[in-house]
């Protein structure tokens, strides 16, 4: 690799870093983590906090389904997404969650379920 190319690449990275550090909050997609085992199902924030109420936003939901006996099914206003029952998977969904009640469950076991509420965000 030539020195001129390396120098140009370093300048490009250095000028991009301040722009990324000051990106508007609206461009940052919050992450949620879902987990399914044979005996449990959960949906938590990226910090590991169990969800009860979150603000309206677009979220990246990563589902780790480690069992062939259950699945992860998320249902709410305009949302109906699920993993398959007969496979173990790791999936990511980017979903716009609108205000309302959401339920996540296993389609095979009525006891494996949870819910949370999405609240509307006041206009800025």
N, C-alpha and C positions, 0 to 999 in steps of 0.2 A: 504494500500500500504506500503510495507516495506521501511525502510530508505535506504537500499542498492539499491533497484530498483530506488527510487527517485533520489539518488545521481548519479546513472549511467545515468538516463534520463537527468539530468541537465548538466552533462559533455558532453553528445552527442549534446545537443542543443548549448552549449557554443562553441563547436568546429565547428559546422556547420555554425554559424552566420558569422564568418569572411570570410568563403568561399562564402557565398551568397552575402555578401557586396562587394566582389571583382569579382563577376561574369562578364565575358566579355560582352560588349555591344551587341554582336551578339546573345546572349542568351536571351536578354530582348525583349519581343514582344510588340511593341507599340500598344496602344489602340485607336480605333476610335469609335465614338458614332453616330448612326443614329437614327433619330426620325421621326415618321410619325403620323400626326393628320389628321382630316378631311380636314383641309385647308392648311397644311404646310408639307414640307419634308426637312430634313437637314442631313448633314453629317459633323461632327466636330471632331477636335482633342480631346484628353482627357482633355486639358486645355480649351476647349470650343471655339476654333478658327475655323472659317469656312475654309474649305480646298480649295485651288486653285492649289497647287503643293506640292507633297510630294516625298521623295526619295523611290526608289525601296526597298522593304523589305517585310517581313511577318508581317501582322497586325491582331490583334484580333478586329473584328468589332461587336459591340453589337447593335442590332436593337431593338428599342422599338416602336412597331406598335400598337398604341392605338385606331385604328379605324377599323371598319368592312367595311368601304366604300372605303378604299385605300389599297395599299401595298407598300413595299419597294423592288425595283428591281435594282440590281447593275450589270452593263454590262461593260466589258472591255476586254483587251487581255487575253484570257483564263479563263475569269470569267463570269458567268451568274447565279447569285443567287437571289432568291426572297422569300418574305413571301407570304402567302395566302391572298386573298382579303376578304374572309368571316370570318376572325377570328382576334382577337387581340392577339398579341404574343410578347414575348421577346426572342430573339434568339441571339446566339453568333456564329460567323463564324471565323475561323482562315484561312486567305487567303494569298497566296504569290501574291503580286501585282507587275507585270512586267511593264517596261516602256510603256507608251502610254496614250491615253485618256480614261477616265472612265466616264460613265454616270449613275446617279442614278435617278430613276423616279417612279411614280405611273403608273401602267398599266391602270388605270381607268381615270386619269385626265392628259391631256397633259400639263397643266400649272404647275403641281407639278413635277419639275425636277431640276437637278443641275449636275455639272460636275467638274472634277479635272484632273490634269495630274500627272502621275508618271514619275519621271525622273530617268535616269540610275545613278548608283553610280560608281564613278571612282574606278578602281582596287586599292587595298591597297598596 
